[in-house]
């Protein structure tokens, strides 16, 4: 089963994936789809508020944030990692429980990046906002670093996220019943 939709002017078939016995979601993955990544970044930049830096969480937001930075001429963007890395001089940590991940996760930000964020307008970018858990974890990292959340952008808003007034997104992504029909 797939859900066909237009995203940033491009038609894509998204596979339906079970979350539980009563809920399926459409899988949206930009990895390997250079045409879609470029188009999404272009359209997100059109609706982005003013900002100094972008931040995204590992992993599916990386190509989008990278392409947004490239198109806008930004020299740097930030990445919240799923695990501390040896190069990190120290870390800020935030906890997240995403709808697409079976267990609790942690996001880490390098102290060196946090120092660059202090007092700056930080734009949070993600591929899909659904429950808002990943978004909240990124916001916590930005605020703990002394940054100012300039806005929240996503390619797609799923479920209840569609009615949030604090995010901007390109398209609405419905939730699905096990038979592939859109949930009411």
PyMOL commands that set and color helices and strands:
alter all, ss='L'
color gray80, all
select helices_A, chain A and resi 34-47+62-72+111-117+133-144+159-163
alter helices_A, ss='H'
color red, helices_A
select strands_A, chain A and resi 2-7+10-18+24-26+53-57+78-80+91-96+105-110+121-129+148-158+168-173
alter strands_A, ss='S'
color yellow, strands_A
deselect
rebuild
show_as cartoon
